Amino acid sequence: MKRVAEGVHSLGGIRDGINAYLVEDVLVDARTKWAAGTLLRALEGHEVRAHALTHVHPDHQGASAAVCEALDLPYWVPEPEVETAESGAVYDSMPRSAVGWLQQRLWVGAGHAVDRGLCGGEEVAGFEVIETPGHSEGHVSFWREADGTLVLGDVLVNMDLLTTRPGLHEPPGLFTSDRRRNRESARRVADLEPETVLFGHGPPLYDGDRFIEFVAELGR
């Protein structure tokens, strides 16, 4: 576990390939089902009061049920994705592809009862919930205006997902439900002028100007 912003620690995988974050006392995202043991060991000795998701995809939902059950945590997910989170049928909400089908079989964890559906404007651990749909139907990000920290999820990624080389990219179309809406969401969060951006995939970015410039170059 490493500190990446005030009150925020990363529980990322190898080369920050798939990230989860302890945001104050809320675990945000949970990687794949194979990460459950790693996450639970990392959280030992830390106060955790809830588990929240940016979106219900295989590499974010995978260990959610196991972690919630082990630590007796309430489960918070974006309101439009509550049914998917509870059923565990994640692939049904994703674009059809062989890779997505494999992820359902290999990465997705069990469904789990949801205690709170997250909506824009609500508060989670001192961060505002920002609705950022496109990559998934109900995708959300978390924004702390006081210091310009943005927990982005997968609106953008900060690595090449094939080579793991750091750098800003749009998420693969293979896993993105609506590219146009996702670009609108990217522009929405860029307008917040973040200074620190924490991604679902890739290392933190501490150059807000670079983030804003990249988003400005996206097509419509």
C-alpha positions as CSV (number, residue, x, y, z in Angstrom):
1,M,0.0,0.0,0.0
2,K,1.4,3.4,-0.9
3,R,0.2,6.9,-0.3
4,V,-0.8,8.7,-3.5
5,A,-2.6,11.7,-2.2
6,E,-3.7,13.1,1.2
7,G,-5.7,10.4,2.9
8,V,-5.6,8.1,-0.2
9,H,-3.5,5.0,-0.6
10,S,-3.1,2.8,-3.6
11,L,-3.5,-1.0,-3.5
12,G,-2.5,-1.5,-7.1
13,G,-1.2,-4.6,-8.8
14,I,2.0,-5.1,-10.7
15,R,3.1,-1.9,-12.5
16,D,-0.2,-0.3,-11.3
17,G,-2.0,-2.4,-13.9
18,I,-5.2,-2.8,-12.0
19,N,-5.7,-0.4,-9.1
20,A,-7.8,-0.2,-6.0
21,Y,-7.7,2.7,-3.5
22,L,-8.2,3.1,0.2
23,V,-9.8,6.6,0.3
24,E,-9.8,7.6,3.9
25,D,-11.8,4.7,5.3
26,V,-13.6,3.5,2.1
27,L,-12.1,0.9,-0.2
28,V,-12.7,2.1,-3.8
29,D,-12.7,-0.8,-6.4
30,A,-11.5,-4.3,-5.7
31,R,-9.5,-5.5,-8.8
32,T,-10.2,-9.2,-9.9
33,K,-11.5,-12.0,-7.8
34,W,-7.9,-13.3,-7.5
35,A,-6.9,-10.2,-5.6
36,A,-9.1,-10.8,-2.6
37,G,-6.4,-12.2,-0.4
38,T,-3.9,-9.5,-1.4
39,L,-6.4,-6.8,-0.6
40,L,-7.4,-8.2,2.7
41,R,-3.8,-8.6,3.8
42,A,-3.1,-5.0,2.7
43,L,-6.1,-3.7,4.7
44,E,-5.0,-5.4,8.0
45,G,-4.7,-2.8,10.7
46,H,-6.6,-0.2,8.8
47,E,-10.1,1.0,9.6
48,V,-12.4,0.4,6.7
49,R,-16.1,1.2,7.0
50,A,-17.4,0.7,3.4
51,H,-16.5,-0.5,-0.1
52,A,-17.5,1.5,-3.2
53,L,-17.1,0.9,-6.9
54,T,-16.5,3.3,-9.7
55,H,-18.2,0.8,-12.0
56,V,-19.1,-2.9,-12.1
57,H,-16.5,-4.4,-14.5
58,P,-14.6,-7.6,-14.0
59,D,-11.3,-5.8,-13.0
60,H,-13.0,-3.6,-10.4
61,Q,-15.8,-5.8,-9.0
62,G,-13.9,-9.1,-8.8
63,A,-13.0,-9.2,-5.1
64,S,-15.9,-7.1,-3.9
65,A,-18.1,-9.8,-2.5
66,A,-15.2,-11.5,-0.7
67,V,-13.9,-8.3,0.8
68,C,-17.4,-7.2,1.9
69,E,-18.1,-10.5,3.5
70,A,-14.7,-10.8,5.2
71,L,-14.8,-7.3,6.7
72,D,-18.6,-7.0,7.1
73,L,-18.6,-3.9,4.9
74,P,-21.6,-2.2,3.3
75,Y,-21.4,-2.2,-0.5
76,W,-21.9,1.0,-2.5
77,V,-22.1,1.0,-6.3
78,P,-23.4,3.4,-9.0
79,E,-27.2,3.4,-8.9
80,P,-27.6,2.3,-12.6
81,E,-25.4,-0.7,-11.9
82,V,-27.0,-2.1,-8.7
83,E,-28.7,-5.0,-10.5
84,T,-25.5,-6.0,-12.2
85,A,-23.5,-5.9,-8.9
86,E,-26.1,-8.0,-7.1
87,S,-26.4,-10.6,-9.9
88,G,-22.7,-10.9,-10.7
89,A,-23.6,-11.2,-14.4
90,V,-21.1,-8.4,-15.3
91,Y,-20.6,-9.5,-18.9
92,D,-24.3,-8.9,-19.7
93,S,-23.8,-5.2,-19.2
94,M,-20.6,-5.0,-21.4
95,P,-20.0,-4.9,-25.1
96,R,-19.9,-8.4,-26.5
97,S,-16.4,-9.8,-27.1
98,A,-14.5,-13.0,-26.5
99,V,-12.2,-11.2,-24.1
100,G,-15.2,-9.9,-22.1
101,W,-16.6,-13.4,-21.9
102,L,-13.3,-14.7,-20.7
103,Q,-13.1,-12.0,-18.0
104,Q,-16.6,-13.0,-16.8
105,R,-15.3,-16.5,-16.3
106,L,-11.9,-15.7,-14.9
107,W,-12.1,-12.4,-13.1
108,V,-15.7,-11.7,-12.0
109,G,-16.5,-12.4,-8.4
110,A,-19.9,-13.4,-6.9
111,G,-22.7,-11.0,-6.8
112,H,-23.4,-9.3,-3.5
113,A,-26.2,-7.3,-2.0
114,V,-25.8,-3.6,-2.5
115,D,-26.4,-1.2,0.5
116,R,-26.3,2.1,-1.3
117,G,-26.7,3.2,-4.9
118,L,-24.3,6.1,-5.6
119,C,-25.6,9.2,-7.4
120,G,-24.0,12.4,-8.5
121,G,-23.5,15.1,-5.8
122,E,-23.4,12.6,-2.9
123,E,-20.4,12.4,-0.6
124,V,-18.1,9.5,-0.1
125,A,-15.1,9.9,2.4
126,G,-14.9,13.6,1.8
127,F,-15.1,13.2,-2.0
128,E,-18.1,14.2,-4.2
129,V,-19.6,11.6,-6.5
130,I,-19.4,12.7,-10.1
131,E,-21.4,10.9,-12.7
132,T,-19.1,9.9,-15.6
133,P,-21.0,7.4,-17.8
134,G,-19.8,6.1,-21.0
135,H,-17.2,3.4,-20.2
136,S,-20.0,1.8,-18.4
137,E,-23.7,2.8,-18.1
138,G,-23.4,4.1,-14.5
139,H,-19.6,4.9,-14.1
140,V,-18.8,7.4,-11.4
141,S,-15.6,9.2,-10.3
142,F,-14.8,10.8,-7.0
143,W,-13.7,14.4,-6.7
144,R,-12.2,16.4,-3.8
145,E,-12.2,20.1,-4.7
146,A,-10.1,21.2,-1.7
147,D,-6.9,19.8,-3.2
148,G,-7.9,18.9,-6.7
149,T,-7.8,15.2,-6.3
150,L,-9.8,13.0,-8.7
151,V,-10.3,9.3,-8.4
152,L,-11.2,8.8,-12.0
153,G,-11.9,5.1,-12.5
154,D,-11.7,4.2,-16.2
155,V,-12.8,7.3,-18.0
156,L,-9.2,7.4,-19.1
157,V,-6.3,5.1,-18.4
158,N,-2.7,6.1,-17.7
159,M,-0.9,3.2,-19.3
160,D,-0.8,1.2,-22.5
161,L,-2.8,-1.9,-21.5
162,L,-0.7,-4.1,-23.7
163,T,2.8,-2.9,-23.0
164,T,2.1,-1.4,-19.5
165,R,4.0,1.7,-20.6
166,P,2.7,4.8,-18.7
167,G,0.8,7.4,-20.7
168,L,-2.7,8.7,-21.2
169,H,-5.1,6.8,-23.3
170,E,-8.8,6.4,-23.8
171,P,-10.1,3.0,-22.4
172,P,-10.3,0.3,-25.1
173,G,-13.5,0.4,-27.2
174,L,-13.7,-3.4,-26.6
175,F,-14.8,-2.6,-23.0
176,T,-16.5,0.8,-23.4
177,S,-20.2,0.9,-23.8
178,D,-20.5,4.4,-25.4
179,R,-17.3,6.2,-26.5
180,R,-19.1,9.5,-27.2
181,R,-20.6,9.7,-23.7
182,N,-17.2,8.7,-22.2
183,R,-15.5,11.6,-24.0
184,E,-18.2,13.9,-22.7
185,S,-17.4,12.6,-19.2
186,A,-13.7,13.2,-19.7
187,R,-14.4,16.8,-20.6
188,R,-16.7,17.1,-17.6
189,V,-13.9,16.1,-15.2
190,A,-11.3,18.1,-17.1
191,D,-13.4,21.2,-16.5
192,L,-12.8,20.6,-12.8
193,E,-9.1,21.3,-13.3
194,P,-7.8,18.4,-11.2
195,E,-4.2,18.5,-10.0
196,T,-3.9,14.8,-9.0
197,V,-5.6,12.1,-11.1
198,L,-5.8,8.5,-9.8
199,F,-6.7,5.9,-12.4
200,G,-8.1,2.4,-12.5
201,H,-5.2,1.5,-14.7
202,G,-1.8,3.1,-14.6
203,P,0.2,5.3,-12.1
204,P,-1.0,8.6,-10.6
205,L,-0.7,11.7,-12.7
206,Y,0.4,14.8,-10.8
207,D,0.3,17.1,-13.9
208,G,-3.2,18.5,-14.2
209,D,-2.3,20.6,-17.2
210,R,-1.3,17.4,-19.1
211,F,-4.6,15.8,-18.3
212,I,-6.6,18.8,-19.5
213,E,-4.5,19.1,-22.7
214,F,-5.1,15.4,-23.5
215,V,-8.8,15.7,-23.0
216,A,-8.9,18.8,-25.2
217,E,-7.4,16.8,-28.0
218,L,-10.1,14.1,-27.9
219,G,-12.5,14.1,-30.8
220,R,-16.3,14.4,-30.2
